[in-house]
Amino acid sequence: MTIYIGNLSFQAEQEDLVDLFSQYGEVKKASLPLDRETGRKRGFAFVEMSQDADEQKAIDDLQDVEWMGRMIRVNKATPREGSRGGGGGGGRGGYGDNGGNRW
């Protein structure tokens, strides 16, 4: 299981996350995704711990807690729906039928 941390301070670093979550058990991985265009943090992170019970305890204890000046949201990460750029229904292609002749 992976933990999602939202509403994260932009000052938070990977080491800060490891310090916070290691209070609950061994942290296997912590990541702060960056914006592709700007290279800046996106305001959320993911933490993976060794034991599911430790992850659940961290989620229960840290949900809606103020950390680094922000009220963080902590919950189980859910897989993305579908694949990247997977289209979302069609628009109208071609000329459409919006009023007859143009001439």
C-alpha atoms as an extended CHARMM CRD file, in Angstrom:
* protein
*
       103  EXT
         1         1  MET       CA              0.0000000000        0.0000000000        0.0000000000  PROA      1               0.0000000000
         2         2  THR       CA              1.1400000000        3.5400000000       -0.6920000000  PROA      2               0.0000000000
         3         3  ILE       CA              0.1290000000        6.6260000000        1.2530000000  PROA      3               0.0000000000
         4         4  TYR       CA             -0.8940000000        9.8460000000       -0.5070000000  PROA      4               0.0000000000
         5         5  ILE       CA             -0.1690000000       13.1110000000        1.3250000000  PROA      5               0.0000000000
         6         6  GLY       CA             -2.0260000000       16.1250000000       -0.0470000000  PROA      6               0.0000000000
         7         7  ASN       CA             -2.0240000000       19.8530000000        0.7140000000  PROA      7               0.0000000000
         8         8  LEU       CA              1.6720000000       19.5250000000        1.4490000000  PROA      8               0.0000000000
         9         9  SER       CA              3.8770000000       22.5310000000        2.1790000000  PROA      9               0.0000000000
        10        10  PHE       CA              6.0700000000       23.4490000000       -0.7820000000  PROA      10              0.0000000000
        11        11  GLN       CA              8.9700000000       23.6600000000        1.6900000000  PROA      11              0.0000000000
        12        12  ALA       CA              8.6700000000       19.9560000000        2.5760000000  PROA      12              0.0000000000
        13        13  GLU       CA             11.5870000000       17.7990000000        1.4630000000  PROA      13              0.0000000000
        14        14  GLN       CA             11.9130000000       14.0360000000        1.1130000000  PROA      14              0.0000000000
        15        15  GLU       CA             13.8740000000       13.8960000000        4.3930000000  PROA      15              0.0000000000
        16        16  ASP       CA             11.0120000000       15.6830000000        6.2010000000  PROA      16              0.0000000000
        17        17  LEU       CA              8.5650000000       13.0280000000        5.0210000000  PROA      17              0.0000000000
        18        18  VAL       CA             10.8810000000       10.2140000000        6.0560000000  PROA      18              0.0000000000
        19        19  ASP       CA             11.3190000000       11.8000000000        9.5020000000  PROA      19              0.0000000000
        20        20  LEU       CA              7.5570000000       12.1950000000        9.9710000000  PROA      20              0.0000000000
        21        21  PHE       CA              6.5210000000        8.7370000000        8.7830000000  PROA      21              0.0000000000
        22        22  SER       CA              9.4250000000        6.8310000000       10.3530000000  PROA      22              0.0000000000
        23        23  GLN       CA              7.7330000000        7.4980000000       13.6950000000  PROA      23              0.0000000000
        24        24  TYR       CA              5.2470000000        4.8330000000       12.5610000000  PROA      24              0.0000000000
        25        25  GLY       CA              7.6630000000        2.2680000000       11.1410000000  PROA      25              0.0000000000
        26        26  GLU       CA             10.2240000000        1.6910000000        8.3990000000  PROA      26              0.0000000000
        27        27  VAL       CA              9.7980000000        3.9540000000        5.3670000000  PROA      27              0.0000000000
        28        28  LYS       CA             10.6570000000        2.1050000000        2.1450000000  PROA      28              0.0000000000
        29        29  LYS       CA             10.2020000000        5.0390000000       -0.2100000000  PROA      29              0.0000000000
        30        30  ALA       CA              9.1530000000        8.6920000000       -0.1750000000  PROA      30              0.0000000000
        31        31  SER       CA              8.6580000000       10.8190000000       -3.2770000000  PROA      31              0.0000000000
        32        32  LEU       CA              7.6300000000       14.3900000000       -4.0260000000  PROA      32              0.0000000000
        33        33  PRO       CA              6.5410000000       14.6320000000       -7.6770000000  PROA      33              0.0000000000
        34        34  LEU       CA              7.7390000000       17.6830000000       -9.5810000000  PROA      34              0.0000000000
        35        35  ASP       CA              5.9370000000       19.6310000000      -12.2720000000  PROA      35              0.0000000000
        36        36  ARG       CA              7.3930000000       18.6620000000      -15.6500000000  PROA      36              0.0000000000
        37        37  GLU       CA              7.4890000000       22.1740000000      -17.0300000000  PROA      37              0.0000000000
        38        38  THR       CA              8.6440000000       24.1900000000      -14.0220000000  PROA      38              0.0000000000
        39        39  GLY       CA             10.4960000000       21.5650000000      -11.9790000000  PROA      39              0.0000000000
        40        40  ARG       CA              8.6820000000       22.8160000000       -8.8770000000  PROA      40              0.0000000000
        41        41  LYS       CA              7.0090000000       20.6390000000       -6.2630000000  PROA      41              0.0000000000
        42        42  ARG       CA              3.3280000000       19.9450000000       -6.8910000000  PROA      42              0.0000000000
        43        43  GLY       CA              2.0710000000       20.0680000000       -3.2840000000  PROA      43              0.0000000000
        44        44  PHE       CA              1.6180000000       16.3500000000       -2.7010000000  PROA      44              0.0000000000
        45        45  ALA       CA              3.7550000000       13.2960000000       -1.9880000000  PROA      45              0.0000000000
        46        46  PHE       CA              3.7130000000        9.5220000000       -1.7320000000  PROA      46              0.0000000000
        47        47  VAL       CA              5.1620000000        7.4000000000        1.0630000000  PROA      47              0.0000000000
        48        48  GLU       CA              5.5060000000        3.6320000000        1.0780000000  PROA      48              0.0000000000
        49        49  MET       CA              6.1690000000        1.7900000000        4.3110000000  PROA      49              0.0000000000
        50        50  SER       CA              7.3270000000       -1.7620000000        5.0030000000  PROA      50              0.0000000000
        51        51  GLN       CA              4.2680000000       -2.8460000000        6.9810000000  PROA      51              0.0000000000
        52        52  ASP       CA              0.6180000000       -2.2680000000        6.0550000000  PROA      52              0.0000000000
        53        53  ALA       CA             -0.3040000000       -1.9060000000        9.7440000000  PROA      53              0.0000000000
        54        54  ASP       CA              2.2540000000        0.9090000000       10.1160000000  PROA      54              0.0000000000
        55        55  GLU       CA              0.8350000000        2.6650000000        7.0640000000  PROA      55              0.0000000000
        56        56  GLN       CA             -2.6950000000        2.4570000000        8.4200000000  PROA      56              0.0000000000
        57        57  LYS       CA             -1.6000000000        3.8210000000       11.8150000000  PROA      57              0.0000000000
        58        58  ALA       CA              0.1450000000        6.7520000000       10.0950000000  PROA      58              0.0000000000
        59        59  ILE       CA             -2.9650000000        7.4660000000        8.0070000000  PROA      59              0.0000000000
        60        60  ASP       CA             -5.2020000000        7.3710000000       11.0850000000  PROA      60              0.0000000000
        61        61  ASP       CA             -2.9170000000        9.5930000000       13.1760000000  PROA      61              0.0000000000
        62        62  LEU       CA             -1.9140000000       12.1550000000       10.5380000000  PROA      62              0.0000000000
        63        63  GLN       CA             -5.2200000000       12.7760000000        8.7380000000  PROA      63              0.0000000000
        64        64  ASP       CA             -6.1300000000       16.4980000000        8.9150000000  PROA      64              0.0000000000
        65        65  VAL       CA             -3.1350000000       17.3560000000       11.1070000000  PROA      65              0.0000000000
        66        66  GLU       CA             -1.2530000000       20.6330000000       10.7190000000  PROA      66              0.0000000000
        67        67  TRP       CA              2.2800000000       19.9430000000        9.5340000000  PROA      67              0.0000000000
        68        68  MET       CA              4.7260000000       22.5900000000        8.3240000000  PROA      68              0.0000000000
        69        69  GLY       CA              1.9540000000       25.1810000000        8.4090000000  PROA      69              0.0000000000
        70        70  ARG       CA             -0.5840000000       23.2430000000        6.3070000000  PROA      70              0.0000000000
        71        71  MET       CA             -3.4950000000       20.9480000000        7.1530000000  PROA      71              0.0000000000
        72        72  ILE       CA             -2.3280000000       17.8110000000        5.3590000000  PROA      72              0.0000000000
        73        73  ARG       CA             -4.6130000000       15.1300000000        3.9190000000  PROA      73              0.0000000000
        74        74  VAL       CA             -3.3310000000       11.6050000000        4.3600000000  PROA      74              0.0000000000
        75        75  ASN       CA             -4.9820000000        8.5520000000        2.8210000000  PROA      75              0.0000000000
        76        76  LYS       CA             -4.3740000000        5.4020000000        0.8110000000  PROA      76              0.0000000000
        77        77  ALA       CA             -3.1400000000        6.1790000000       -2.6590000000  PROA      77              0.0000000000
        78        78  THR       CA             -5.4390000000        4.9220000000       -5.3900000000  PROA      78              0.0000000000
        79        79  PRO       CA             -4.2120000000        3.8610000000       -8.8200000000  PROA      79              0.0000000000
        80        80  ARG       CA             -4.8250000000        6.2530000000      -11.6750000000  PROA      80              0.0000000000
        81        81  GLU       CA             -7.9190000000        5.5540000000      -13.7230000000  PROA      81              0.0000000000
        82        82  GLY       CA             -7.0800000000        4.4060000000      -17.2450000000  PROA      82              0.0000000000
        83        83  SER       CA             -3.9490000000        5.3480000000      -19.0860000000  PROA      83              0.0000000000
        84        84  ARG       CA             -2.3840000000        8.6810000000      -19.8030000000  PROA      84              0.0000000000
        85        85  GLY       CA             -4.1320000000       10.6740000000      -22.5510000000  PROA      85              0.0000000000
        86        86  GLY       CA             -6.8550000000        8.1100000000      -22.8710000000  PROA      86              0.0000000000
        87        87  GLY       CA             -9.3610000000       10.3340000000      -24.6370000000  PROA      87              0.0000000000
        88        88  GLY       CA            -12.7020000000       11.1840000000      -23.2040000000  PROA      88              0.0000000000
        89        89  GLY       CA            -15.3800000000       10.7950000000      -25.7810000000  PROA      89              0.0000000000
        90        90  GLY       CA            -15.4370000000       12.4730000000      -29.1180000000  PROA      90              0.0000000000
        91        91  GLY       CA            -16.1020000000       15.9700000000      -30.1230000000  PROA      91              0.0000000000
        92        92  ARG       CA            -17.5580000000       16.7600000000      -33.4560000000  PROA      92              0.0000000000
        93        93  GLY       CA            -15.0590000000       16.5040000000      -36.2170000000  PROA      93              0.0000000000
        94        94  GLY       CA            -15.2790000000       17.6650000000      -39.7950000000  PROA      94              0.0000000000
        95        95  TYR       CA            -17.6350000000       20.4570000000      -40.7310000000  PROA      95              0.0000000000
        96        96  GLY       CA            -20.5120000000       19.6910000000      -38.3910000000  PROA      96              0.0000000000
        97        97  ASP       CA            -24.0010000000       20.8820000000      -39.2200000000  PROA      97              0.0000000000
        98        98  ASN       CA            -24.1080000000       24.3730000000      -37.8450000000  PROA      98              0.0000000000
        99        99  GLY       CA            -26.2610000000       26.3570000000      -40.1350000000  PROA      99              0.0000000000
       100       100  GLY       CA            -26.1790000000       25.2540000000      -43.7400000000  PROA      100             0.0000000000
       101       101  ASN       CA            -24.4070000000       27.0140000000      -46.5970000000  PROA      101             0.0000000000
       102       102  ARG       CA            -21.5510000000       29.4070000000      -46.0940000000  PROA      102             0.0000000000
       103       103  TRP       CA            -21.8400000000       31.1250000000      -49.4530000000  PROA      103             0.0000000000
